[in-house]
Amino acid sequence: MVIASKLHSAARLLRSPGGPWEVGGAVRRNWHQWQIRRHHGRPFVWQAPSLGEFVCIPGSTTSEHLFISRERYEEAELIWCRQWLREGDVFLDVGANIGQFSAALAPFVGEHGRIIAVEPSPPTFNHLMTTIRTLGLKNVFAECACVNDSSGRVNFMQARADTSDVMASMRVNGESGDFEEIEVSAVTIDDLLQKHTADGCCALVKIDIEGAEPLVLKAAGSLLRGRSMPMFVVEVHKAALANYGLTPADVFAAFPQDQFELFHVHRSTSDLTPRFLYGVIYPLSDPETHKWPWYSNLLAVPKFGVFSERRHQIIPARCTGA
């Protein structure tokens, strides 16, 4: 019955516009799903587009999606990060999820560098640890904590579904799913850097925490001032920001244009304009009037400080003019 159903679906797809391409895509997805089942719930290593060597973790929504879809995960941003980092650097991955950025960038900080990967949701943190152990990432140090504007304890919302590792935040839209409230440890960026003795050597920060980015940036004084300003990659998600009563303006306010050169990458296919292509890095000359899509990434490159000379390695080679 299963084979007959698959053949019927293939015949229907062949009759549709672009049928052979759709059939090919369906065959690949089915093949990848079978490979997941073949491993009987055990994680396995595969070569992921844009990420490099990565782990498929059966039961992880994000991990299975990446393996089945073979999506090129935030490729433009990762290229910049790889060009930016050097041996011995510290990379702070705030909202590490299952470790996509941490795994992709671990080779570029080298054995003398460090990655501090922070993930507050306990189930997702377990997936992150699976990634670290399976790939043998000895330079990645994981913290199960919520990065916030103050340290202590904080209420945190996570999806009830055991397989979900994408729907979790301090504040969520009640219509977006079924959540349970738990209490987790909270820590500021400055406290994290002090704990890991990384003051002054943190060259890159990625922040993807479902709308709480401006809160974290307010308490990141040691990184946003002085001679050790890193490059930032920060998610700008309008709906998630709205849960906190915030807007994209609250994100880019942390990055004065006399100190940072700003760029953006549209990541919402439903909000593209003819001027901006999906997944391409563009200069952000006027963030206040920019038509922000549903969600995007903001890249802030320091103009001054110990890391600023690296900007010449990435901007001419990888930026598309607006």
N, C-alpha and C positions, 0 to 999 in steps of 0.2 A: 504493500500500500504506500509506503514512504517513497519508493522508487517511482511508482506511477504518479504520485503527487508532484515529485520533482520534474518528471518529464512533461507533465501537463503545464507546470509553471514555465518551463523552458520554451515550450511551444507558444505560449501566450506572449512571452517576452520577444520571441523572434518576430512575431507579427506586429510589434509596436515599433514606433520610430526609433532608430538607433538600436534595433533589436539585438544584433550580434554583439555589440558592445555591452549591452545590459546582461545578456546571457553569460558573457565572459566574466563580468563582475560578480554575478550570482554564483558562478562556479568557483571563483576564487574565494568568496566569502564562505561558501559551504566547505571548501577544502580547509580553510583556516579554522573554522568551527570544529571540524573533525579532528584536527591536530590538537586542539585544546582538550577535547574529550579523550583523545588517545593517551594523554599524560595523566589521566585519572586524578585530577586535582593538584598535581605537583607542578611547581614553577619550573619554567624552562627558559633558556637563553635563546634569543634570536637577534638578527641584524635589523634594527629599526631605522627607517628613513629619517634622516636629520638627527636622530638620537645616537646612532651607532649601536654598540652592543647593549641590549636591554633585556628585561625579563618580562615574560608573560606570566601573570599570576591568575590562575583560574579562580573565579569568585570576585575579582576586582573589576568593577565596571570600567574604569579608565584603562586598565591594563588590557582587558579583553578587546575593548574598542580599538585601541592602538594596533593590536596584533591583527585583528580581522580587517580593519579598514586600510591599514598601512598608510595612515595619514602622516604627512610630513609636518611634524609637530613644531610650530612656531620657528620655522627654519631660519627666517631672516634674522630674528632676534638672537638665535643661537650662534649664527655665523659671526655676528658682531661680538658676542660674549667670548667666543673662542679666540678671536683676533685681539681682544682686549686683555685677556688674562695672560699671566706669565708664571713660570715656575716659582713656587713659594708664596703665591698670593693666597688670600683668604676670600672665599665667596660665601655670602650669607643668603641662604635660600629660604625666604619667609613664605610659608604656605607651600611646602615642598611636595605635598600630595604623595604620590607613590615614588617620587624621585626622578622625574623626567629630566629636569635641568641638572640636578646633582650628578646623576649618572653620566649625562652627556658632557659635563664640564670637568669631571674628576681628573681625566688625563691631562688637562691643560693647567691645573695648579700643581700637578706632579706630587711626588712622594713627600716633598718638603712643604707643600701647601696644604690648606685645609678647607673643607666645605662644612659649614654649619647648616644643617637641614632641619627646619623647624616645622612640625605638623601637629596641630592640637587634637584632631579627632582620633581617639584610640584605635578604632578599626583601621583607619587609613594609615596611622602610624605603624601598625603591624605590617601592612603591605610595604611601607617604606623600608622597614627593617628587613623584610624579605628581599627586596631589591638590593640593599646594601650587602647582605650576607651572600646572596646568590652570585653577585658579580665580584665579590671580594674587594669592596671599596674601602680600603683601610684609611683613606684620607677623608672620609665622610663621617661626621659626627652628628648623630640625630638627637633632637630634643622634642619630647612630647609636651608641647606648651603652646599657649596662645600668645602671640606677640601683640602687645596692646600699648596704650599710652601710660600705663602704670603697672607695677609688678604686684603680685598677690594671687588672688583667686578670682575667677570670673565665670558667669553662667554662659554655657555654650550649647548651641542647638545642632543636633546631627540627625540625619535621616534614620528612620527606624529600620529600613531595609538593610539586611546584613551585607548585601553586595554593593551598596552605594558608597563611593568614596569621593563624590563630587558635590554633594549637597550638605554643607556644614558651614556654620558661621555663628558669630555671636548674635546676629539678628537676621531673621529670614522673613520673607513674605509668607504669611500663613496659608496662602493659596498654592504655594509651590511644592507642597508635599507634606508627608506625615513625619513629624519630628518629635524627638524627645530632648528634654533639657538635662544637661549634666554640668557638673562643676569641674573646671580644669585649671591648671596653673597658668598664670599670666606673667609675662616678662616684657620689658622694654628692649629695644635694639641695643641701647647703651649698656644695659645690664648683661645682655648676651655677649657682647664683645668683651666686656671686662671679665666675665666668667671664663671665656676661652682665650684670654690674653691676646686679643686680636685688635686692640686699639692701634690705629695708625697703619695697619697692614691689610685692612679690608678693602679690596679693589673693586668689588662688584656686589651689588645688592639686588635681588629680585624679590618683589612683593606682590603676591597674588592671594588676597585674603577676603574676597567676597564683600568688598565695599568698605572695609575698615582701614584701608590704606592711609587716608589722611590722619587718622588717630595715631597710627604707628609713626608716621613721619613727624608729627608734632613732638614726639619724645625721642627723636633721633638727632639731638643737637650735636653730638660729637662727630657725626658723619656729614652733617649739612653745613658745618662751619670749620674753619681752620685749613690746614695744609694737607689733609688726607681725605678729601671728598672723593668717593668712589663713583663709578657709573651706576645708574639705577635703571632697572626695567620694572615698570609699575603698571599693573592692570588698571584700566579705567572702564568700569562696568556701570552704566548709568542706573540700571534697575537695582543692583546691589548697593550702590552708593545711596540711592533713595531710601533704602531701609534705615539708614542712619540720619536721614534728613540732609544729605550731602549731595554735591554735584561734581562734575569733572573739575570745576574751578578750584575746589578744595584740594584736589590732588596736585595740580600744577602750581598752586600757590607756594608749595614747599620748594620750588625750584626757580628762583629769580633768574631772569634771562641775562643779567649781568654776570652771573656765576655759572650758569649751565646753558649748554646748547641743547635745544629740545627737538625731538623727532617723534613721529607717531606711526603706528602700523594698524591699519583697519583690520579687525578680526571678525566683523559681523557682516556676513554676506548679504543680509537683508537691508543694510543701510549704506551700500556703496554709492558713491557719486561717480560720474564720468571722470572726475579729476583724480580719484584715488583708487588704485587697484588693491584687491585683497592680498594681504600678506607682504606688501612692499613697504619699505621704510621711506618716509618723506620728511623733509624739514618741517618744523612747526613754528612758523614765524610769528603767528598771532594766536595763541591758545584761547584768548578770550572770545574771539569771533569764530573760531574753528567749529565746523559742524560735526560734532562728535557723534559717531555711530553708536549703536546699541552697546557694543563693547570694543575696546581696542587696547593697545599697549603704548605706554609713554616711555620713551628712552631719554634719559637726562645724562648728558656727557659733561663732566666738569671742565671749565675753561681755565681753572687755576689749580695749583696744588701738585703734589708729588706724582699723581697719576695722569695729569692733564696732557702730557706730551704724547700719550698713547692715542689721543683722539685723531691724530693725523694718520694713524694706521688704518682706521676704519671708515672715517667719513668720506674721503674722496673715492674710495674703492667701492663702497656698498650703499651709497645713498642715491636715490632717484630724486631729481629736482622736481619741485612742485610746479 
